[in-house]
Amino acid sequence: MSSYVAPLKDLRFVLNELAGLAEVAKLPGCEEAAPDTVDAILEEASKFATEVLDPLNYSGDQEGSVWKDGAVTTPKGFGQAYRQYVEGGWGALPFGPEWGGQGLPKLVATAVEEMITSANMSFSLCPLLTQGAIHALELCGTEAQKKTFLPKMIAGTWTGTMNLTEPQAGSDLALVRTKATPAGDHYLVSGQKIFITYGEHDLAENIVHLVLARTPTAPEGTKGISLFVVPKFLVGPDGSLGERNRAKCASIEHKLGIHASPTAVMVFDNAVGYLVGEENKGLAYMFVMMNAARFSVGLEGVAIAERAFQRALAYAKERLQGKDLVEGAKTVPIIRHPDVRRMLMLMKSQTEAMRALAYVVAAALDFSDKSPDEREKRKHQAFVDLLIPVVKGWSTETGIEVASLGVQIHGGMGFIEETGAAQHLRDARITTIYEGTTGIQAADLVGRKIAREGGATAKALISEMSRFTKELGASADGNIRAIQPPLAAGVEAAAQCVDYIVANAGKDVKAVFAGAVPFLRLMGIVAGGWQMARAALACEKRLSSGEDADRPFLEAKIATARFFAEHMLVQAPALRATVVNGAAGVMALSDEQFLAA
C-alpha cells in the first residue's frame, strides 16, 4: 500500500505563482509569512502528515471509533497523534497572537490543512470543527467568553463542535426545537442534536459545543434561533475544569466512511449554556462557522483527490497487464495504456485545478480580512462569497469522481479494502452532503450570490477571465495557445448562464433552480480552467528564463493545463445548454409519474 507524499512542488507553485503569497505577506498581521518561514512550515507539516497521520489512516478506518456508556474511544494511535498535533502548534497557525495564535495567513494554513486531510481525513475533522468554533467566538463572543475558551481551543487542548442538525431538522434550521431557558447568568439547554462530528471523544480534556436553540420568547422560524456555548466540562473563573455538564453522547453513527471520526448523537438535558452575542441572531453567527467549514470541506475534495491520485498512480506503475499497443512484445505496466493515462490525467488535472482555485480563494479571504483599504476588502469579500459555494460544491463532487477513478484504475483490486482505494471513495462521499449539500450550495450561488445582486460580482469575474483569455493567444507555446478556444467558450457559456439567471430568477424561479447544480459545475470547471491557464503562462515565463531547474515539472503543468482545457473546459457549452434549456424536463413529471407501476 503506497504512502502519502505531500505534493510540495505544486503547493509552493500555487502559493507563489497563483495565490500571490508575497502580496498576502504584506498585509497587516501577516508579516510572519516570510518565504523561509513558510517553506519550513510546509516541510514540517509534510513530515507530520506523512510520518504520523498517514500510517493511521487505514488502521483507523478498520478499527473505527467505539462508543460505550456515553464515552467514545478513538482508534489506536489517534491520541498520540493528536498530542503531536497540539505540540506542533498546527491548530494555532491562522489565529491572532492575542489569543495564542501564530498570526499566519489563511493561505498558509490552507496548504497545511490540505496535507493533514490528505493523510488522514478522519483525523482532520476534529481540528476543522474546532477552527470553525474559534471563528464564531472570535467574531461574536463576549470578551469573557473569548478569554475563557479561545486560548485553550487555539492551543488545541480543548476542541469545538457545531450543533445544528436535529432529527426533524436536517438542513432546514427553521425546524430547530432545542430549548434554552434563562437561569440567572446562564441558560439551561435541552434537546437532541444529530450528526455532531467529534461530539464526544478522548483526544482533548474539554469539548466546547456551539449549540443552536430557542429561548422561550423566540419567534418562529429562523428568526428565533440563538447560539449558545455549552462546554462538556464547566469552566471555573480561573479557567480550571469543574463538574461534567449535562451534555451527553447517546450514541455514534455507523457510517459508510470516515469510520475513525465519531459522529455523535448529543443529548442536552438542562445543560448549562451561555448566550453568544444577541438572542435570535444565532443563525447569522453560525454561518460564520459554516462558511469557514464550507471552504474546508471543499478543500477535503482537493485532499481526497490528491490522495486517491497518488495511490492510483503508484498502482498503475507497478501493475503489469496487457501488451503495449505499438511494441506488443511484452507485458507492460498499465500506465502505458492510453485509457489508464486518460484516467490518471483526469485525476491529476482536476486535482490541480481545484487546488489552484481553493488557494486563490484563501488568499482573497486574507485580503477581505486584513486589507487596510475598505474598498479592497469589499471587493475580495464579494469574490469569496461568490466562489465559496463553488469551492465547496464543485471540489467535493469532483473529489468523489476522482476517488472513483482511482478505484477504476485498480480494477478488481480497487473493490478490495486492502488496497486502500475504496476507503478514499467511501470517505469522500460525505463531503457533498455535510455543511450543505451540493444542491444547497448551488441554490446559494444562483439565489444569494447572483440573482440578489443582479449578477454584479459574477459579471466582474467573467470580465476578468475574458480579458485574460486574450493573453493566451500571444503565447509562443502551442500547448498554451490551444487552451484559449476552450477557455473563451467556457467563459462565454458562464456569461450566458449568468444573464439567464438574472433575467429569470424573478419570474421563473423553479426553472433557474432546476439548473443550479449544472451551473455550479460549469462555474467550477471554468474558474478552475482559468487558474490552470494562469499556471501555464507562469510556467512559460519561468521556462523562458532558461535557468529554472524544475523544467520537467513546469512542462508537465503546461501539458496538464492543455489536457484540462480539451477534456474538461469543453464541457462548459453543453452545461450551458442544460442550464438554459433543461428546466422543462426536470419539472415534467408529476409525483406519481416517477414510479411506472
C-alpha positions in Angstrom: 0.0 0.0 0.0 1.6 3.3 -1.1 2.3 6.1 1.3 1.1 9.7 1.1 3.8 12.1 -0.2 2.9 15.8 0.1 2.9 17.5 -3.3 5.2 20.3 -2.1 6.3 21.4 -5.5 2.7 22.1 -6.6 1.8 23.6 -3.2 4.7 26.1 -3.5 3.9 26.8 -7.1 0.2 27.6 -6.4 1.0 29.6 -3.3 3.6 31.8 -5.0 2.6 31.9 -8.7 -1.2 31.9 -8.5 -2.4 32.9 -5.0 0.2 35.6 -4.5 1.7 34.7 -1.2 4.2 37.6 -1.4 1.4 40.1 -1.6 -0.6 38.4 1.2 2.5 38.6 3.4 2.4 42.4 3.1 -1.0 42.5 4.8 -1.1 43.8 8.4 -0.7 40.9 10.8 0.7 38.6 8.1 4.3 39.7 8.3 5.4 36.3 9.7 4.7 34.7 6.3 8.3 35.2 5.1 9.4 32.7 2.4 11.8 30.8 4.6 9.2 30.6 7.4 6.6 29.3 5.0 9.0 26.7 3.5 9.9 25.4 6.9 6.2 25.2 7.9 5.4 23.2 4.7 8.3 20.8 5.3 7.3 20.1 8.9 3.6 19.7 8.0 4.6 17.3 5.3 6.6 15.2 7.8 3.7 15.2 10.3 1.2 14.2 7.6 3.4 11.5 6.1 5.0 10.0 9.1 2.4 10.4 11.8 -1.1 10.7 10.2 -0.9 8.6 7.0 0.1 5.4 8.8 -3.1 5.7 11.0 -5.5 6.3 8.1 -6.1 2.6 7.1 -5.9 1.2 10.6 -8.2 3.9 11.9 -10.7 3.1 9.2 -10.6 -0.6 10.1 -10.8 -0.1 13.8 -13.2 2.9 13.9 -14.2 4.9 17.0 -16.1 3.0 19.6 -19.0 4.2 21.9 -19.6 2.7 25.3 -21.7 4.1 28.2 -21.6 7.6 26.8 -17.8 7.7 26.2 -16.0 7.4 22.8 -12.7 5.8 22.3 -10.8 6.8 19.1 -8.7 4.3 17.2 -5.2 3.2 18.4 -2.6 5.9 17.8 -5.0 8.8 17.4 -4.5 10.1 20.9 -0.7 10.3 20.5 -1.1 11.8 17.0 -3.4 14.5 18.4 -0.9 15.3 21.2 1.8 15.8 18.5 -0.6 18.0 16.6 -1.1 20.2 19.7 2.7 20.2 20.5 3.4 21.2 16.9 1.1 24.2 17.2 -0.7 23.3 14.0 -4.1 24.4 15.1 -2.8 27.9 16.0 -1.4 28.8 12.6 -4.1 31.2 11.3 -5.2 32.9 14.6 -4.2 36.1 16.2 -1.3 36.3 18.7 -3.6 37.9 21.3 -5.1 34.5 22.0 -2.0 32.4 21.4 -2.2 32.0 17.7 0.7 32.3 15.3 -0.7 35.1 13.1 -0.1 33.3 9.8 -2.3 33.9 6.7 -5.3 31.7 5.9 -3.4 30.9 2.7 -0.5 29.2 4.5 -2.9 27.4 6.9 -4.8 26.1 3.8 -1.7 24.3 2.5 -1.1 22.7 5.9 -4.8 21.7 6.2 -4.7 20.1 2.8 -1.7 17.9 3.7 -3.3 16.8 7.0 -6.6 16.0 5.3 -4.9 14.0 2.5 -3.0 12.0 5.0 -6.0 11.2 7.3 -9.4 12.8 6.7 -11.0 11.3 9.8 -8.3 12.9 12.0 -8.6 16.2 10.2 -12.3 16.7 11.0 -11.6 17.3 14.7 -9.4 20.4 14.2 -11.7 21.5 11.3 -14.7 21.9 13.5 -12.6 23.4 16.3 -11.4 26.1 14.0 -14.9 26.9 12.9 -16.0 27.3 16.5 -13.0 29.6 17.2 -14.0 31.8 14.3 -17.5 32.2 15.7 -16.4 33.0 19.2 -13.8 35.4 17.9 -16.4 37.4 16.0 -19.5 37.0 18.2 -18.4 36.1 21.7 -18.1 38.3 24.7 -14.7 39.3 26.0 -15.2 36.9 28.9 -16.1 34.0 26.5 -13.0 34.7 24.4 -10.8 34.8 27.4 -12.3 31.6 28.8 -12.3 29.5 25.6 -10.1 30.8 22.8 -6.6 30.3 24.3 -7.4 26.6 25.0 -9.1 26.0 21.7 -6.4 27.7 19.7 -3.8 25.6 21.5 -5.8 22.5 20.8 -6.1 21.3 24.4 -9.9 21.9 24.0 -11.8 21.1 20.9 -15.0 22.6 19.4 -18.2 21.4 17.6 -21.1 22.7 15.7 -24.5 21.5 16.9 -27.1 22.4 14.3 -29.0 19.4 13.0 -31.8 17.6 14.7 -33.8 14.5 13.7 -36.7 16.6 12.3 -34.5 19.4 11.1 -31.8 18.5 8.6 -30.8 21.4 6.5 -34.0 23.3 7.4 -32.9 25.0 10.6 -36.2 26.8 10.9 -37.4 23.5 12.4 -34.9 23.5 15.3 -36.6 22.6 18.6 -33.8 22.6 21.2 -34.8 24.9 24.0 -32.7 27.3 26.1 -34.3 28.6 29.3 -32.8 31.6 31.2 -31.4 30.7 34.7 -29.5 33.6 36.2 -26.3 34.3 34.3 -26.7 31.3 32.1 -29.3 29.2 30.2 -30.4 25.6 30.6 -30.2 24.0 27.2 -32.4 20.9 26.4 -32.8 18.9 23.2 -31.2 16.5 20.9 -28.7 17.1 18.1 -27.5 14.6 15.5 -24.5 14.2 13.1 -22.2 16.0 15.5 -18.6 15.4 14.3 -16.3 14.7 17.3 -19.2 15.5 19.6 -17.6 13.1 22.1 -14.0 11.7 22.0 -10.9 11.0 24.2 -8.4 13.3 22.4 -8.8 16.5 24.5 -9.7 17.4 28.1 -12.7 19.5 27.2 -15.2 19.9 24.2 -16.8 23.3 23.6 -20.2 22.7 21.9 -21.7 25.6 20.0 -25.5 24.9 20.0 -28.4 26.4 18.2 -31.5 26.7 20.4 -34.7 28.7 21.0 -35.4 30.9 24.0 -38.9 30.9 25.5 -39.7 34.3 23.8 -38.2 33.4 20.4 -40.3 33.9 17.3 -40.9 31.0 15.0 -38.7 30.1 12.1 -35.0 31.1 11.5 -35.5 34.5 13.2 -35.9 32.8 16.5 -32.7 30.9 16.8 -29.9 31.8 19.2 -26.4 30.4 19.7 -25.1 29.1 23.0 -21.7 27.8 24.1 -22.1 24.6 26.1 -18.9 23.1 27.4 -18.6 19.4 28.1 -17.0 20.3 31.5 -17.9 23.6 33.2 -15.1 26.1 33.5 -14.3 27.9 36.7 -13.4 31.6 37.0 -9.7 30.7 37.0 -10.0 28.6 33.9 -9.9 25.3 35.7 -12.3 22.5 34.7 -15.2 21.8 37.0 -18.0 19.3 37.0 -19.3 17.5 34.0 -22.1 19.4 32.2 -25.4 17.7 31.3 -24.3 17.2 27.6 -24.1 13.5 26.9 -23.3 11.4 23.8 -26.2 8.9 23.4 -24.6 7.0 20.5 -22.3 7.4 17.5 -23.4 6.6 13.9 -22.3 3.6 11.8 -21.2 5.2 8.6 -20.2 4.5 5.0 -16.8 6.1 5.6 -14.7 8.3 7.9 -15.0 5.4 10.5 -12.4 6.8 12.8 -14.3 10.1 13.1 -17.0 9.8 15.8 -20.3 11.2 14.5 -22.3 11.7 17.7 -25.9 11.9 18.8 -25.8 14.5 21.5 -28.5 14.9 24.2 -28.6 18.1 26.2 -30.6 17.8 29.4 -30.7 21.2 31.2 -27.1 21.6 30.3 -25.5 24.9 31.3 -25.0 27.2 28.3 -24.0 30.8 27.7 -25.6 33.0 25.1 -23.2 34.0 22.3 -24.0 37.5 21.0 -27.6 38.6 21.0 -30.7 36.5 21.2 -32.3 35.4 18.0 -29.2 36.1 15.9 -27.7 32.6 16.2 -28.2 31.6 12.7 -26.1 34.5 11.4 -23.4 33.7 13.9 -23.5 30.0 13.0 -23.0 31.0 9.3 -19.6 32.3 10.4 -18.7 28.8 11.3 -20.4 27.3 8.4 -18.7 29.4 5.8 -15.3 28.5 7.2 -16.4 24.9 7.3 -17.7 25.0 3.7 -14.3 26.2 2.5 -12.6 23.4 4.5 -15.0 20.8 3.1 -14.2 22.0 -0.4 -10.5 21.6 0.5 -11.3 18.0 1.6 -12.4 17.3 -2.0 -9.0 18.5 -3.2 -7.2 16.5 -0.5 -9.0 13.2 -1.1 -8.5 13.6 -4.8 -4.7 14.1 -4.3 -4.5 11.0 -2.1 -6.6 8.9 -4.5 -4.4 10.0 -7.4 -1.2 9.2 -5.7 -2.4 5.7 -4.8 -3.7 5.1 -8.4 -0.5 6.4 -9.9 1.6 4.1 -7.8 -0.5 1.1 -8.7 -0.5 1.9 -12.4 3.3 2.0 -12.4 3.6 -1.4 -10.8 0.6 -3.4 -12.1 1.7 -5.5 -15.1 -1.1 -6.3 -17.5 -1.6 -6.3 -21.3 0.7 -5.6 -24.2 2.0 -2.3 -25.5 -0.2 -1.2 -28.4 2.8 -0.5 -30.6 5.6 -2.7 -29.4 3.3 -5.5 -28.4 6.0 -7.9 -27.4 5.9 -7.9 -23.6 3.5 -7.3 -20.7 3.7 -3.7 -19.6 2.7 -1.6 -16.6 -0.9 -0.4 -17.1 0.3 3.2 -17.0 1.4 2.6 -20.6 -2.2 2.0 -21.8 -3.9 5.1 -23.2 -7.2 4.8 -21.3 -5.3 4.4 -18.0 -3.3 7.5 -18.8 -6.5 9.3 -19.7 -7.9 8.5 -16.2 -4.7 9.5 -14.5 -4.7 12.8 -16.4 -8.3 13.4 -15.4 -7.3 12.8 -11.8 -4.2 14.9 -11.9 -5.6 17.9 -13.9 -8.8 18.2 -11.9 -6.9 18.0 -8.6 -4.6 20.7 -9.6 -7.4 22.9 -10.9 -9.4 22.5 -7.6 -6.3 23.2 -5.6 -5.5 26.4 -7.5 -9.0 27.8 -7.2 -9.2 27.0 -3.5 -5.9 28.7 -2.7 -6.8 31.8 -4.7 -10.0 32.0 -2.7 -7.9 31.5 0.5 -5.8 34.5 -0.5 -8.9 36.5 -1.1 -10.1 35.6 2.4 -6.8 37.1 3.8 -7.4 40.3 1.8 -11.0 40.5 2.9 -10.0 40.2 6.5 -6.8 42.2 6.7 -6.6 44.7 3.9 -6.4 48.3 5.2 -8.3 49.5 2.2 -12.1 49.2 2.8 -12.8 49.1 -0.9 -10.3 46.3 -1.4 -11.8 44.4 1.5 -15.3 44.6 0.0 -14.1 43.5 -3.5 -12.3 40.5 -2.1 -15.2 39.6 0.2 -17.6 39.6 -2.8 -15.2 37.3 -4.7 -15.0 35.0 -1.7 -18.8 35.0 -1.3 -19.3 34.1 -4.9 -16.8 31.3 -5.0 -17.1 29.6 -1.6 -20.2 27.6 -2.8 -18.2 26.7 -6.0 -15.1 25.6 -4.0 -17.4 23.5 -1.7 -19.8 22.1 -4.3 -17.5 21.6 -7.3 -14.5 20.4 -5.4 -16.4 17.8 -3.4 -18.4 16.4 -6.4 -15.1 16.2 -8.3 -13.3 14.7 -5.4 -15.8 11.8 -5.5 -15.3 11.4 -9.2 -11.5 11.4 -8.8 -11.7 8.8 -6.0 -14.0 6.7 -8.1 -11.5 6.8 -11.0 -8.9 5.6 -8.5 -10.9 2.5 -7.9 -11.4 2.0 -11.6 -7.6 2.2 -12.3 -7.1 -0.5 -9.6 -9.6 -2.7 -11.4 -11.0 -5.5 -9.3 -8.4 -4.8 -6.6 -9.9 -1.4 -6.2 -13.0 -3.0 -4.8 -10.9 -4.8 -2.2 -10.4 -2.9 1.0 -6.8 -3.9 1.5 -5.6 -1.8 -1.4 -6.9 1.4 0.2 -8.6 2.8 -2.9 -12.1 2.0 -1.7 -11.6 3.9 1.5 -10.9 7.2 -0.3 -14.2 6.8 -2.2 -16.1 6.0 1.0 -14.5 8.9 2.8 -15.1 11.3 0.0 -18.8 10.5 -0.3 -19.8 12.5 2.8 -18.2 15.7 1.6 -21.0 16.6 -0.9 -23.5 16.3 2.0 -22.3 17.9 5.1 -22.2 21.7 5.6 -24.9 21.9 3.0 -25.5 19.6 0.1 -24.4 20.4 -3.4 -28.0 21.5 -4.2 -27.8 23.9 -1.3 -24.5 25.3 -2.4 -25.9 25.7 -5.9 -29.1 27.4 -4.6 -26.9 29.8 -2.6 -24.8 30.5 -5.7 -27.7 31.3 -8.1 -30.0 32.8 -5.5 -28.0 34.8 -3.0 -24.8 35.4 -4.9 -26.0 36.1 -8.4 -29.7 36.9 -8.6 -29.9 39.0 -5.5 -27.2 41.4 -6.7 -28.1 41.3 -10.4 -25.0 39.2 -11.2 -22.6 42.1 -10.5 -19.8 40.1 -8.9 -20.2 37.2 -11.3 -20.1 39.6 -14.3 -17.0 41.3 -12.9 -15.3 37.9 -12.5 -16.4 36.8 -16.0 -15.0 40.1 -17.5 -11.6 39.5 -15.7 -11.5 35.9 -17.1 -12.5 37.1 -20.6 -9.7 39.7 -20.6 -7.2 37.1 -19.5 -8.1 34.7 -22.4 -6.6 37.2 -24.8 -3.2 36.7 -23.2 -3.1 33.1 -24.2 -3.1 33.8 -27.9 0.2 35.7 -27.6 2.0 32.7 -26.2 4.9 31.2 -28.1 3.9 27.7 -26.8 1.4 25.8 -28.9 0.1 24.0 -25.9 -0.9 27.2 -24.3 -2.4 28.7 -27.4 -4.6 25.5 -27.6 -6.1 26.4 -24.2 -7.6 29.7 -25.5 -10.6 28.5 -27.6 -12.0 26.1 -24.9 -11.5 28.7 -22.1 -13.0 31.5 -24.2 -16.0 29.3 -25.0 -16.3 28.4 -21.3 -16.2 32.0 -20.2 -18.9 32.9 -22.7 -21.1 30.0 -21.6 -20.8 31.2 -18.0 -21.7 34.7 -19.1 -24.8 33.5 -20.9 -25.9 31.5 -17.8 -25.5 34.5 -15.5 -27.6 36.6 -17.9 -30.2 33.8 -17.9 -30.3 33.6 -14.1 -30.6 37.3 -13.6 -33.3 37.6 -16.3 -35.4 34.7 -15.0 -34.9 34.4 -11.2 -37.8 36.8 -10.6 -40.3 35.3 -13.0 -39.5 31.5 -13.2 -37.5 30.6 -10.0 -38.1 26.9 -10.4 -36.5 26.9 -13.9 -33.5 28.8 -12.5 -33.0 26.4 -9.6 -33.5 23.3 -11.8 -30.3 24.2 -13.5 -28.4 25.4 -10.4 -26.2 22.4 -9.9 -25.2 22.2 -13.6 -24.4 25.9 -13.4 -22.2 25.3 -10.3 -20.3 22.6 -12.1 -19.9 24.9 -15.1 -18.5 27.7 -12.8 -16.1 25.3 -11.2 -14.8 24.0 -14.5 -14.4 27.5 -16.0 -12.9 29.0 -12.9 -10.6 26.0 -12.5 -9.6 26.2 -16.2 -8.8 29.9 -15.7 -6.4 29.0 -12.9 -4.9 26.2 -15.0 -4.3 28.7 -17.9 -2.7 31.2 -15.5 -0.5 28.4 -14.2 0.5 27.6 -17.8 1.5 31.2 -18.6 3.5 31.3 -15.3 5.3 28.2 -16.3 6.1 29.6 -19.7 7.6 32.7 -18.1 9.8 30.7 -15.8 10.9 28.3 -18.7 11.8 31.3 -20.9 14.3 32.4 -18.4 16.4 29.3 -19.2 17.5 29.0 -15.6 14.7 27.0 -13.9 15.8 23.6 -12.6 12.2 22.4 -12.4 11.8 22.2 -16.2 10.1 18.7 -16.2 7.6 19.9 -13.5 6.8 23.1 -15.4 6.4 21.4 -18.8 4.1 18.9 -17.1 2.0 21.8 -15.7 1.5 23.2 -19.2 0.6 19.8 -20.7 -1.8 19.2 -17.8 -3.5 22.6 -18.4 -4.0 21.8 -22.0 -5.5 18.4 -21.1 -7.9 20.1 -18.7 -8.9 22.5 -21.5 -9.5 19.8 -24.0 -11.2 17.3 -21.7 -13.0 19.5 -19.1 -13.4 23.0 -20.3 -15.1 21.7 -23.5 -18.0 20.5 -21.3 -19.0 24.1 -20.4 -21.1 24.9 -23.5 -23.0 21.7 -23.0 -23.6 22.6 -19.4 -24.8 26.0 -20.5 -27.4 24.3 -22.7 -28.6 22.3 -19.7 -28.9 25.4 -17.5 -30.7 27.5 -20.1 -32.9 24.8 -21.7 -33.1 21.9 -19.3 -35.7 23.0 -16.8 -38.7 21.7 -18.6 -37.5 18.1 -18.4 -36.7 18.5 -14.7 -40.2 19.6 -13.8 -42.1 17.5 -16.4 -43.4 14.5 -14.3 -46.0 14.6 -11.6 -45.1 13.0 -8.3 -47.0 9.8 -9.2 -45.3 9.5 -12.7 -41.9 8.8 -11.2 -43.0 5.3 -10.4 -44.2 3.5 -13.5 -46.1 0.7 -11.7 
